[in-house]
Amino acid sequence: MSHAVIWIVGLSALGVVVVRRRSVAIALVGLQSLVLGAQAISQAAGASTVLLVAGIVLVAKAIALPALLAAVVSRTREPGRMASERHPLARLTVALAVALAVVALMPDIGLAQVAVEHTAVGLVALGIAIAVVRRPAVFQALGFLVVENGIYLAALAAPKGFPVFIELGLVFDLVVVVSVAGAFSAKIHEEFGTGDTSLLGDLRD
């Protein structure tokens, strides 16, 4: 796997940690998924099943899911910058610290390329960190997409890849998660005038 792919997926995940606009973050995750889908297709010569799965993942993740989230964003415009979103460098520091710690502590998972292995594990950690440190519901949904991209990157570098039914199951789960997150974000915005999930902490029985 080329170093360009590794750099693109890694930097795009870090971009989701710091960017302010939800539309930019959606575009970054879409680019990440597109690059991984293209890599899968390039590796699928002579393996029609793998090519089919790669095509489904590419269409579902790089086009359909970002389009769904973009539609949510267009219906839930924020009146101003959220108070919980004013410290991008702090978010980046926390996310990087978590990712580097996980990569350092993670045992060898048997991938041929060490750089790919570290990037895949780092993506999973960054995705979880995004879901934790970003308050808008759309960003939290994007965190799950980054986690899945880390798993998919590992599958591309694994000697035999993942079984087809596992990859299709991941795509189905993501469609459900993103759909629920989109509806959740719209409902929060309807009630509070913003998609900031930190406001949910003020709710009482």
N, C-alpha and C positions, 0 to 999 in steps of 0.2 A: 504494500500500500504506500502511496506517495506521501512525502512530507507535506505537500500542499493540502491534501485532504485532512491530515492531522491538525495542521495549523488553522485551517478554516473552521473545523468543528469546535476546536478548543477556544479560539478567539470569539466566535459567535456566542458561545455559552457565557463567556465573561462579559460580553456586550449586554446580554439580557440582564445581568446583575446590576449594571450601572445606568443603562439608558432610561430616560424619563418617559418618553412617549411609548404607549402600548403598541402602536402601529409599527414602530421601529423594531421593538422586541419581537413582534410576530414575524416581521420580515426576516430577522436574523435566524429564528428557529426554522422558518420555511427554507432559507438558504441552506442551513445545516442539514435538513432532511433531504433536500434536493441533491446536495453533494453526496450524501450517503447512498441515496437511491441510484445516482449515476455510477458510483463506485461498484455497487452491487451488479448493475447491468453489465459493466465492463468486465466483471469477473465471471459472468454467467455464460460465456461462450461454450456451446455444446451441452449445456444443462438447461433444458427448457423449463423444468419445474422451478429452478432457482430464478430464472429470468422472469417467470410469471409472478412469483412472490415478490421479487424486487420491483416489478412494475406496479403491483398492487400497493406496496408500501410507499413507493414514490408518489403515486396519485393520491392516496389517502392522506399521507402526512404532509407532503410538500405543496399540495394544492388545496385539498378539501378542508383539512383541519385549520390551516391558517385563514382560509376564506371564511370559515365559520366564526372564528375568533374576531376577524376583521369586521364581520357583520355585527357582532356584539358591541365592539368598540364604537362603531358608527351610530348605534342607538343609545349609547351610554356616555356621552361626552362629559368630561369632568369640568366643573366651573373654575377650577384653579389647581395649583400644585398641592398634593396632599402633604400634610405636615410630617407624616411618617416616611415620606419619600425624599427628604431633603439632605440626605447624607450618603451620596453614592460612593465616596471613597471608603467610608466605614463599612458599607455593605460589601464592597470589593475585598477589603481586608479580611472580613469575617469569612466570606465565601472561599477565598484563596487559602486561608489558614485551614479551613475544614477539608478542602480538596487535597491539599498537600499532605495533611495528616493522614487522611484515608489512604492515599497512594503509598505513603511510607509504611503504613501498618498492614496493608493488604498483602497476603501471601501470593506467591506466583500462581496464576490461573492457567498457565500452559499455552499462552499465545506465542506465536513464532517471533513477532516483533515486540520488543520491550516497550518502544515508544507508543505503539498502538494500545498495548495493555494498560500502560499508565494513563493514556488519554481516555480510554474507555471507562476505567475506574474513576478518573477525575470528573468525567461528564456525569456519572451517576451521583457523585458527591455534590457537584455543582447544582444539578437539578434539584436535589433535596434542599440545598441551601437556598436556592431561588424561591422555592415554595415556602420557606420559613422566613426569609428576610424581606421579601417583597409583599406588601399589603394588598395591592389591588388583586381581585380575584383572577383576572386574566393572566397576570404574571404567575400566579400560583399554578394555573393550568399549564402554562408554558414550562414551568419547572418539571412537571410530569413528562412532558414531551422530550425535554433534554435528558431526563433519566432513561427513557426508552431509547433515545438515540445512542446513549452510551452502551446499552445492552446490544443494540443492533450493530454498533461498531465492533464490539467484541465478537459477535456472531460472524461478521465478515472476515475477521482475522483468524477465527478458529479453524482448525484443520478440516473439520467436516461441517462447519456451520451449525445453525440450529435447525431442528426438524421443521418442516413446513407448517405443521399444525400449531407449533409454538409461535412462529412468526405471525401467522394469521390471527392467532388468539391475542397477541399483543396489540395488533392493529385494531381489532374489535374493542378491546378494553379501552384503548385510547379514544376511540370515537365516543364511547359511552362517557368516559371521564370528562372529555372536552365539552360534550353536549351538556352534561350536568353543570359543569363549571360556568358555561356560558349562560345557562338559565339562572344559576345562582347569582352571577354578577349582575344580570339584568334586574333581578328581584331586589338585591341590595341597593342598586342605584335608584330603583323606583321608591324604596322606603326612605333612604337617607339622602338621596341626591348625589351620591358618590359611590364608587365601587370599593372604598377603603374597608377591608374586612376588620381592621382594628376597632372600628366602631361597634362591632358585634359584642365586644367585651363589656359594653355598657348595658346590655340587655339583662333584664331580671325576670324571674318567674312572677 
